[in-house]
Amino acid sequence: MTNLSQTNEKKISAAVSIFSNIVLILIKVTAGILSGSISVLSEALHSFADLSASCLAYFSVSKSSKPADEDHPFGHGKYEDLAGFIEAILIIITALYILFVACEKIIRGTDYEIQTTIGISIMCLSVIVNWLVSSYLHKVAIKTDSIALKTDAEHLRADIYSSLGIIAGLFAVKITGLNILDPIIAIFVATIIFRTGIKLTKQSSNNLLDGALPKEDKSAIDEVINSFQAHGVVGTKQIRTSKSGSKRLIQMTILLPSGMTLIEAHNICDKIETEIRKKLKNCDIIIHAEPYCICSQK
C-alpha cells in the first residue's frame, strides 16, 4: 500500500469515527435527559470526548502525511503522537469529571425517578455502533501503524465496556428500585475510562520523548544483524531507535573487517536495510559502517 492510499484510508476511518460520535452524542444526551440517569449522561460526556479524539485523529493524520520540509526535516509524524497524547489527556479529564458528578449525586441523594427502559435501549445501540466503528478503526490502525487511530479505537472500546456496565446497572435499578446503583455504575465507568487514559498517555508520551522502539522491534533488528555475521558483520557499536507517528527511526553503527572494500560494505548495509524493512514496516534507517580494527583500538 502506498503512502497516499494509507493516508486516504486513515482519513476516511477518522471521518467515520467523527460521524458516529456525533450521532451517539445526540442520542445519549436525549436519552439521559428523558431517563434521568446520571450514568447515561456520563456516557454522553464520554462520547463527546470520543468526538474530540476523532477530530484530533483526523487532523493529525492529515498533517502527518505531509512530506519532510525545511522546518521538519524528519517529517511530520509527531503530529500523530501529539494528537494521541492530547486524546489520552481528554480521556483522563472525562473520567475525573464523571467521577465528580457521580460522587456529588451520592452525597446529595438519589431521590429521583429513572426511566431504565430508555437508558437500556440507547446503551445497547451504543454498544453495537461502537463495536463496529472501533473494530474498523483498530484494523486500519494496525494496517497503517497509526497511533492516533489506535488511540481513537481504544477510546471507543472503553466506551463499549462502560456502556455494558451501565446496561447492567440500569437492569439492577429496574429490578431492585435502588437508584443509588446509577451513580455507583457511573463511578465504575469512570474507572474504566481513567485506566484507558493512563495507558494511552504512557504510549504516546514515549513516542513524543523519542523513547526506544518496543522490545519485539529491537529483537527483530538484532536478529537481522546477527544473520549477517557470516557475511562479515563483526558486531554493532551502537543502535538507536525511536518512533515518529507511524515511522520507525533506526540508526546504527556496524563493525566490518578492515580489509573490506567500500563497495562491499555499502552492499552489506543495503542488504541489512532491506531485511529490516521486511520485518518492520515504514522504517527510516541510517547505517554507519566502521572498520573493526579501529574500533577495537578505541
C-alpha positions in Angstrom: 0.0 0.0 0.0 1.4 3.4 -1.0 1.7 6.3 1.5 -1.1 8.2 -0.4 -3.6 5.3 -0.1 -2.6 4.8 3.5 -3.3 8.5 4.2 -6.7 8.3 2.4 -7.7 5.2 4.4 -6.7 6.8 7.7 -8.7 10.0 6.8 -11.8 8.0 5.9 -11.7 6.0 9.1 -11.3 9.1 11.2 -14.2 10.7 9.4 -16.4 7.6 10.1 -15.5 7.9 13.8 -16.4 11.6 13.8 -19.8 10.9 12.2 -20.7 8.0 14.5 -19.8 10.0 17.6 -21.9 13.0 16.6 -24.9 10.7 16.2 -24.3 8.9 19.5 -23.9 12.2 21.4 -27.3 13.4 20.2 -28.9 10.1 21.1 -27.3 9.8 24.5 -28.0 13.3 25.6 -31.6 12.9 24.7 -31.8 9.5 26.4 -30.0 10.9 29.5 -32.4 13.8 29.9 -35.5 11.6 29.3 -34.4 8.7 31.6 -32.9 10.9 34.3 -29.9 8.6 34.6 -26.5 10.1 35.5 -24.8 7.1 34.2 -26.3 7.6 30.7 -25.4 11.3 30.8 -21.9 10.4 31.8 -21.7 8.2 28.7 -22.9 11.2 26.6 -20.0 13.1 28.0 -17.7 10.2 27.2 -18.9 10.3 23.6 -18.2 14.0 23.5 -14.6 13.2 24.5 -14.6 10.5 21.8 -15.7 13.1 19.2 -12.9 15.4 20.3 -10.4 12.5 19.9 -11.8 11.6 16.5 -11.4 15.2 15.3 -7.8 15.3 16.6 -7.2 12.0 14.8 -8.4 13.4 11.5 -6.3 16.5 11.9 -3.2 14.6 12.8 -3.3 12.0 10.0 -3.8 14.9 7.6 -0.7 16.7 8.9 1.5 13.7 9.4 1.1 12.6 5.8 2.9 15.8 4.6 6.5 15.1 3.3 9.6 16.4 5.1 10.4 20.0 4.6 13.0 22.6 5.7 11.3 23.2 9.0 10.5 19.4 9.6 13.4 17.5 8.1 12.3 14.2 9.7 8.7 14.6 8.5 5.5 15.4 10.3 4.9 12.1 12.1 5.0 13.6 15.5 1.6 15.2 14.9 0.1 11.8 15.4 1.9 11.3 18.6 0.9 14.7 19.9 -2.8 14.1 18.9 -2.6 10.7 20.7 -1.3 12.4 23.8 -4.0 15.1 23.8 -6.7 12.4 23.2 -5.4 10.4 26.2 -5.5 13.6 28.4 -9.1 14.2 27.3 -9.9 10.6 28.3 -8.5 11.2 31.8 -10.3 14.6 32.2 -13.6 12.9 31.2 -13.1 10.2 33.7 -12.4 12.6 36.6 -15.5 14.7 35.7 -17.8 11.7 35.6 -16.3 10.6 39.0 -17.0 14.1 40.4 -20.6 14.2 39.2 -21.4 10.7 40.4 -19.9 11.3 43.9 -21.9 14.5 44.1 -25.1 12.6 43.3 -24.4 10.0 46.0 -23.7 12.8 48.6 -26.8 14.9 47.7 -29.1 11.8 47.4 -30.7 9.9 44.6 -34.4 10.7 45.3 -35.4 10.9 41.6 -37.1 8.6 39.1 -35.1 6.8 36.4 -36.6 5.6 33.2 -34.5 2.5 32.8 -36.0 1.2 29.6 -35.0 4.2 27.6 -31.4 4.1 29.0 -31.0 0.4 28.4 -32.2 0.7 24.8 -29.9 3.5 23.9 -26.9 1.8 25.6 -27.5 -1.3 23.6 -27.5 0.7 20.4 -24.3 2.4 21.5 -22.5 -0.9 22.1 -23.4 -2.1 18.6 -22.3 1.1 16.9 -19.0 1.5 18.9 -18.1 -2.2 18.4 -18.5 -1.8 14.6 -16.6 1.5 14.4 -13.8 0.6 16.9 -13.2 -2.7 15.1 -12.8 -0.8 11.8 -10.5 1.8 13.3 -8.4 -0.9 15.0 -8.0 -2.7 11.7 -6.9 0.4 9.9 -4.6 1.4 12.8 -2.8 -1.9 12.7 -2.6 -1.8 8.9 -1.2 1.8 8.8 0.6 1.7 12.2 -1.2 4.9 13.3 -1.0 5.8 17.0 -3.8 8.4 16.6 -6.3 5.9 15.1 -5.2 3.3 17.6 -5.9 5.8 20.5 -9.3 6.6 18.9 -10.1 2.9 18.6 -9.2 2.3 22.3 -11.3 5.3 23.2 -14.3 3.7 21.6 -13.6 0.2 23.1 -13.5 1.8 26.6 -17.0 3.2 25.6 -18.2 -0.3 24.9 -17.2 -1.7 28.3 -18.6 1.3 30.1 -21.9 1.0 28.2 -22.1 -2.7 29.1 -21.6 -1.7 32.8 -24.3 0.9 32.5 -26.7 -1.6 31.0 -26.1 -4.0 33.9 -26.6 -1.2 36.4 -29.8 0.0 34.8 -31.1 -3.6 34.9 -30.2 -3.7 38.6 -32.0 -0.4 39.2 -35.1 -1.7 37.3 -35.2 -4.9 39.4 -34.3 -3.6 42.8 -35.6 0.0 42.6 -32.3 1.2 44.2 -31.5 4.4 42.4 -28.1 4.8 44.2 -26.8 2.0 41.9 -27.0 4.5 39.0 -24.1 6.8 40.2 -22.2 3.8 41.5 -22.2 2.4 38.0 -21.1 5.9 36.7 -18.1 5.6 39.1 -17.3 2.2 37.6 -17.5 3.7 34.1 -15.1 6.5 35.2 -12.6 3.9 36.5 -12.5 2.1 33.2 -12.1 5.3 31.2 -9.3 6.5 33.6 -7.3 3.3 33.2 -7.5 3.6 29.4 -6.3 7.2 29.5 -3.3 6.4 31.7 -2.3 3.5 29.3 -2.5 5.7 26.2 -0.8 8.6 27.8 2.3 6.4 28.5 2.4 5.1 25.0 2.0 8.5 23.2 4.4 10.3 25.5 7.0 7.7 24.9 7.0 8.5 21.2 6.9 12.2 21.8 10.0 12.0 24.0 11.8 9.8 21.5 11.6 6.7 23.5 13.1 3.5 22.0 11.1 1.1 19.9 9.3 -1.9 21.7 11.4 -4.9 22.7 9.9 -7.0 19.9 11.1 -4.5 17.3 14.6 -4.3 18.8 14.7 -8.1 18.8 13.9 -8.2 15.1 16.7 -5.7 14.4 19.2 -7.8 16.4 18.0 -10.9 14.6 18.7 -9.3 11.2 22.2 -8.1 12.2 23.2 -11.5 13.7 22.1 -13.2 10.4 24.8 -11.2 8.6 27.7 -12.4 10.8 28.5 -14.9 8.0 28.8 -12.0 5.6 31.4 -10.2 7.6 29.5 -8.2 10.2 31.6 -8.5 13.4 29.0 -6.7 15.6 27.4 -3.4 16.4 28.8 -0.4 18.2 25.6 1.5 18.7 21.9 1.1 17.9 19.4 4.0 18.4 15.7 3.7 17.8 12.7 5.9 18.1 9.3 6.5 16.5 7.6 9.4 14.8 4.0 8.8 14.1 3.9 5.5 12.2 7.5 5.8 11.1 10.3 3.9 12.9 13.6 5.7 13.0 16.6 3.4 13.3 20.3 4.5 13.4 23.2 2.1 13.9 26.9 1.6 13.6 28.1 -1.8 12.5 31.6 -3.2 12.6 33.1 -4.7 9.5 36.6 -6.2 8.7 39.2 -3.5 7.9 40.1 -5.2 4.6 36.6 -4.9 3.2 36.1 -2.6 0.3 33.8 0.4 0.4 31.5 -1.2 -2.3 31.3 -4.5 -0.2 30.5 -2.5 2.9 27.9 -0.5 1.1 26.2 -3.6 -0.3 26.0 -5.2 3.1 24.4 -2.1 4.6 21.8 -2.1 1.8 21.0 -5.8 2.4 20.6 -5.2 6.2 18.3 -2.3 5.5 16.2 -4.5 3.1 15.9 -7.3 5.6 14.9 -4.9 8.5 12.2 -3.4 6.3 10.9 -6.9 5.6 10.4 -7.4 9.3 9.4 -3.8 10.3 7.3 -1.7 8.0 7.7 2.0 7.5 11.3 2.4 8.6 13.8 5.3 8.1 17.2 3.6 8.5 20.7 5.0 8.7 23.7 2.6 8.9 27.2 3.8 9.6 30.0 1.2 8.9 33.3 1.3 10.8 36.4 -1.0 10.4 36.7 -3.4 13.3 40.4 -2.8 13.9 39.9 0.9 14.5 37.0 0.4 16.9 38.9 -2.3 18.8 41.7 0.2 19.5 39.5 2.9 20.9 
